[in-house]
Amino acid sequence: MNIPHSYNLPTPKLAAAFSNTSATYKFYWLISIIESVEQGSTTIPKQHLFARMIANAWYTVNYFHVSFGKQDLIQSAVQSILQIENLTVDIRKSALFEILENSGNSQAKKTLWHFNKNVPHWFLSPWFPKAAGESDGDYKKRIYKSSQVFENDSLYALHEESITINPAWIPYLQSNAKILKDFCYWNLALFLQVRNPIVPDIIGKLIKPALRGTLTNQRNYWNIVFKELGTIDCIFTDNKLSVQKYALDHFIPHGFVSHDLIWNLIPIDTSFNSKKSDSLPSMNKHFDKFFNLQKTAYEIVSNQQPKNKLLEEYLTVFPTLENAGHFEYGRFKENIQPLVVIAGNNGFAYF
């Protein structure tokens, strides 16, 4: 994916800012700049941009537990601020941004301003290549000084507390905002996928969805099972569940699989559901009960509603299920167990 071309601006330099990328900073930095320009800002406080960087990475780190790699400090900054400011994982992005932009907490400000050491001036390095023998300190000073007169048509001017967008770039950023953000997110997804090679749906984990699904169809599926059986034993608490009172839970947390496929959803005790949160189950303690319940549900629904669309979702686990009709224990476990292990390795806790 390429950035939009301009006959009047050095857009190849903007693209070159992402060459040799070893961390996510540049992606989140440009996304934050574009978001600010979209809102009409041209002189932007650095803390405003650092706060946006953290807010944009918040859900990816704290909910989906995507690894950013050892060299990347955005992940550790997001995790630190969660504790420093005593925030919740599911805080709204706008509320988080407002807290961070105006934070008086010295630890939080120190965490944010760490990105000032390198990000703002290194991003401009394609406009101002480093001279032979030039020290890092002198190079940084030169970028600051040269950018302040928009030398080489630099994207912005650097100041101690803020940046000022080059007026020549403002129409370009405004008219191409969506494409530029898509460029950043697409390349960010590629960058993170390399560091999370067996984690599903990386691109779907970069932005918090506006709303989670209601699971109405999935509840209707399980209601058919309740109608047949009367009650269902919770696989975690052994409490008897009724169609009037049960929670529908992801066996492997939604934060890892990022889907609502029926083979990963089961009814559980409502009070236990709030305690479980996005914790992982024990394969030794819970898988057999999970498998037996899923197998029973499939048999009931396929018998009573053979054209139920949700039955097709089992084909992602059992490709030959429609023909062979076998709900195989071994095959199901071979699909579930690696996902649980990988999720645990990525930071999801076992309850």
C-alpha positions in Angstrom: 0.0 0.0 0.0 1.4 3.4 -1.0 0.8 6.9 0.2 -0.9 9.4 -2.2 1.4 11.2 -4.5 1.7 14.9 -4.8 3.4 17.0 -7.5 4.1 19.8 -5.1 5.3 18.0 -2.0 8.1 15.6 -1.3 5.8 12.7 -0.5 8.6 10.1 -1.1 10.2 11.5 2.0 7.1 10.9 4.0 7.0 7.3 2.8 10.8 7.0 3.5 10.1 7.9 7.2 8.8 4.3 7.5 11.9 2.6 6.0 13.9 0.4 8.4 11.2 0.5 11.0 12.1 -1.3 14.2 9.3 -0.1 16.4 5.7 1.1 16.2 6.4 4.7 17.2 6.4 6.3 13.7 3.0 4.7 12.8 1.3 6.0 16.0 3.1 9.4 15.7 1.8 10.0 12.2 -1.7 8.7 13.0 -1.8 11.2 16.0 -0.7 14.1 13.8 -3.3 13.3 11.2 -6.1 13.0 13.8 -5.0 16.4 15.2 -5.0 18.1 11.8 -8.4 16.6 11.0 -9.7 18.4 14.1 -8.2 21.7 12.8 -5.0 21.9 14.8 -1.8 23.1 13.1 0.3 23.9 16.2 0.1 20.8 18.3 1.5 20.3 21.9 3.8 17.3 22.0 2.0 16.0 25.1 -1.2 16.0 23.0 0.5 13.8 20.4 2.1 11.5 23.0 -1.3 11.1 24.7 -2.9 10.2 21.3 -0.1 7.6 20.7 -0.9 5.9 24.0 -4.7 6.1 23.4 -4.4 4.6 20.0 -2.3 1.7 21.2 -4.3 1.2 24.4 -6.8 -1.5 23.4 -4.3 -3.4 21.2 -2.0 -3.8 24.2 -4.4 -4.1 27.2 -7.3 -6.0 25.7 -5.9 -8.0 22.9 -2.4 -8.5 24.4 -0.6 -8.1 21.1 3.2 -8.1 21.5 5.0 -5.1 20.1 8.5 -6.7 20.4 11.3 -6.1 22.9 12.6 -2.9 21.4 9.2 -1.1 21.4 8.4 0.9 24.5 4.9 1.9 23.6 3.7 -1.4 25.0 5.4 -1.0 28.3 4.3 2.7 28.4 0.6 1.7 27.9 0.9 -1.0 30.6 2.6 1.4 33.0 0.0 4.2 32.5 -2.8 1.7 33.2 -1.3 1.3 36.7 -0.1 4.8 37.3 -3.4 6.5 36.5 -5.4 3.6 38.0 -7.5 3.2 34.7 -9.6 0.4 33.3 -8.8 -1.6 30.2 -12.1 -0.6 28.6 -11.9 3.1 29.2 -13.2 5.1 26.2 -10.5 6.5 24.0 -11.7 10.1 24.3 -11.7 9.8 28.1 -8.3 8.3 28.2 -6.9 10.9 25.8 -8.3 13.7 28.0 -6.8 12.3 31.1 -3.3 11.9 29.6 -3.3 15.2 27.8 -4.0 17.0 31.1 -2.3 14.6 33.5 -0.5 16.2 36.4 0.9 12.9 37.5 4.7 13.2 37.3 5.2 9.5 36.5 2.6 9.6 33.7 4.2 12.7 32.2 7.6 11.2 32.4 6.3 8.1 30.6 4.7 10.2 27.9 7.7 12.5 27.4 10.1 9.6 27.0 9.0 9.6 23.4 10.3 13.1 22.9 13.9 11.7 23.0 13.8 10.3 19.5 10.4 10.1 17.8 9.7 13.8 16.7 13.1 14.4 15.2 13.9 10.9 13.9 10.6 11.0 11.9 12.0 14.0 10.0 15.3 12.2 9.1 14.4 11.7 5.4 14.1 15.5 5.1 17.4 16.0 6.9 19.9 13.1 6.4 22.6 12.7 8.9 26.0 14.1 7.9 29.1 12.0 8.0 30.8 12.2 11.4 27.8 14.2 12.9 27.1 13.3 16.5 23.5 12.3 17.5 23.3 15.5 19.6 24.4 17.8 16.8 22.1 16.0 14.4 19.1 16.5 16.6 19.8 20.2 17.1 20.2 20.6 13.3 16.9 19.0 12.6 15.2 21.2 15.1 16.7 24.4 13.7 16.2 23.5 10.0 12.6 22.3 10.5 11.7 25.6 12.1 12.0 27.3 8.7 10.5 24.3 6.9 13.7 23.6 5.1 13.3 20.9 2.4 9.6 21.3 2.7 9.6 19.3 6.0 6.3 18.1 7.3 6.4 20.1 10.5 8.6 22.4 12.5 10.0 21.2 15.9 9.9 23.2 19.1 10.5 22.2 22.6 6.9 21.8 23.6 5.1 21.5 20.3 5.2 21.0 16.6 3.8 23.3 13.9 2.5 21.7 10.7 4.0 23.1 7.5 1.1 25.1 5.8 2.1 23.5 2.5 1.2 20.1 3.9 -2.1 20.9 5.6 -4.4 20.5 2.5 -2.6 17.2 1.6 -3.0 15.8 5.1 -6.7 16.9 5.3 -7.7 15.6 1.9 -5.8 12.3 2.3 -6.4 11.7 6.0 -8.2 8.4 5.6 -5.8 6.9 3.1 -2.8 8.0 5.2 -4.3 6.4 8.3 -5.1 3.3 6.4 -1.5 3.2 5.2 -0.2 3.4 8.8 -2.6 0.8 10.1 -1.9 -1.6 7.2 1.8 -1.4 7.7 1.5 -1.5 11.4 -0.5 -4.7 11.0 2.3 -6.2 8.9 4.9 -5.1 11.4 3.0 -6.7 14.3 2.1 -9.9 12.5 5.8 -10.7 12.1 6.1 -10.4 15.9 2.9 -12.3 16.5 3.1 -15.0 13.8 0.4 -17.3 15.2 -1.9 -14.8 16.7 -5.2 -14.5 14.7 -6.7 -11.3 13.2 -3.9 -8.8 14.0 -5.5 -6.1 11.8 -8.8 -6.5 13.6 -7.0 -5.8 16.9 -5.6 -2.3 16.1 -8.8 -0.3 16.8 -11.3 -0.9 19.5 -14.7 -1.7 17.8 -17.4 0.9 18.5 -19.7 -1.8 19.8 -19.4 -5.5 20.6 -22.0 -7.8 19.1 -25.1 -8.7 21.1 -24.8 -12.5 20.5 -28.5 -12.7 20.0 -28.3 -15.4 17.3 -25.9 -17.3 19.5 -28.2 -17.1 22.5 -31.0 -18.4 20.3 -28.9 -21.3 19.3 -28.2 -22.3 23.0 -31.9 -21.6 23.9 -32.7 -24.6 21.6 -30.4 -26.7 23.7 -32.0 -25.5 26.9 -35.4 -26.2 25.6 -34.4 -29.8 24.9 -32.4 -30.5 28.1 -34.2 -28.2 30.6 -31.0 -27.3 32.4 -27.3 -27.3 31.6 -24.5 -27.7 34.1 -21.9 -24.9 34.1 -18.5 -26.4 33.1 -16.7 -24.2 35.6 -19.0 -24.2 38.7 -21.2 -27.2 38.1 -24.2 -25.0 39.0 -27.3 -25.8 37.0 -28.2 -23.1 34.5 -31.6 -22.3 33.1 -32.7 -20.6 29.9 -33.9 -17.7 32.0 -30.5 -17.1 33.6 -27.1 -17.8 32.0 -24.2 -15.9 30.5 -22.8 -16.7 27.1 -19.0 -16.9 27.4 -16.0 -17.3 25.1 -14.1 -20.4 26.2 -10.9 -18.9 24.7 -11.2 -15.1 25.4 -12.6 -12.9 22.8 -9.6 -10.6 23.3 -7.5 -13.3 21.7 -9.7 -14.9 19.1 -11.6 -11.7 18.3 -14.6 -13.6 16.9 -17.9 -14.9 18.2 -18.0 -18.3 16.4 -20.4 -20.7 18.0 -17.8 -23.4 18.7 -16.1 -21.1 21.2 -19.2 -20.0 23.0 -20.9 -21.8 25.9 -23.5 -20.9 28.6 -21.9 -20.4 32.1 -22.9 -19.2 35.5 -23.6 -15.4 35.4 -21.8 -14.6 38.7 -18.8 -16.6 37.6 -18.7 -14.9 34.2 -17.9 -11.5 35.9 -15.1 -13.1 37.8 -13.6 -15.0 34.9 -13.4 -11.9 32.7 -10.8 -12.7 29.9 -9.0 -15.4 31.8 -8.0 -18.7 30.2 -9.6 -22.0 31.1 -7.5 -25.1 32.2 -7.4 -27.6 29.4 -7.0 -30.4 32.0 -9.9 -29.3 34.2 -12.4 -27.9 31.7 -11.8 -29.1 28.1 -13.6 -32.5 28.4 -16.8 -30.8 29.8 -16.5 -28.1 27.2 -16.2 -30.7 24.4 -19.1 -32.8 25.7 -21.4 -29.7 26.0 -20.5 -28.5 22.5 -21.0 -32.0 21.0 -24.4 -32.3 22.7 -25.5 -28.8 21.5 -24.4 -29.5 17.9 -26.4 -32.8 17.8 -29.5 -31.2 19.3 -29.5 -28.2 17.0 -28.6 -30.1 13.8 -31.4 -32.5 14.5 -34.0 -29.8 15.3 -32.8 -27.0 12.9 -30.5 -28.6 10.4 -30.4 -25.4 8.3 -29.4 -23.2 11.3 -26.6 -21.0 9.9 -24.5 -21.2 13.0 -23.9 -24.9 12.4 -21.7 -23.9 9.4 -19.3 -22.3 11.8 -18.2 -25.7 13.1 -16.8 -26.4 9.6 -13.8 -24.2 10.5 -12.9 -26.9 13.0 -14.4 -29.9 11.3 -14.2 -29.4 7.5 -15.8 -32.8 6.8 -18.5 -32.6 9.5 -21.4 -32.2 7.1 -20.4 -35.4 5.2 -18.9 -37.6 7.9 -21.0 -36.3 10.8 -18.3 -37.0 13.3 -17.7 -34.5 16.1 -14.2 -35.7 16.8 -12.7 -35.2 20.3 -9.1 -35.3 19.1 -9.6 -32.8 16.2 -11.4 -30.4 18.4 -8.7 -30.5 21.1 -6.0 -30.1 18.4 -7.6 -26.8 17.4 -8.4 -25.5 20.9 -5.2 -26.4 22.9 -2.7 -24.4 20.7 -4.9 -21.3 20.9 -5.0 -21.5 24.7 -1.2 -22.0 24.9 -0.5 -19.1 22.5 -2.9 -16.8 24.4 -1.2 -17.7 27.7 2.2 -16.9 26.1 0.8 -13.5 25.0 -0.1 -12.4 28.5 -3.7 -13.8 29.0 -3.8 -15.1 32.6 -5.3 -18.4 33.7 -8.0 -18.2 36.3 
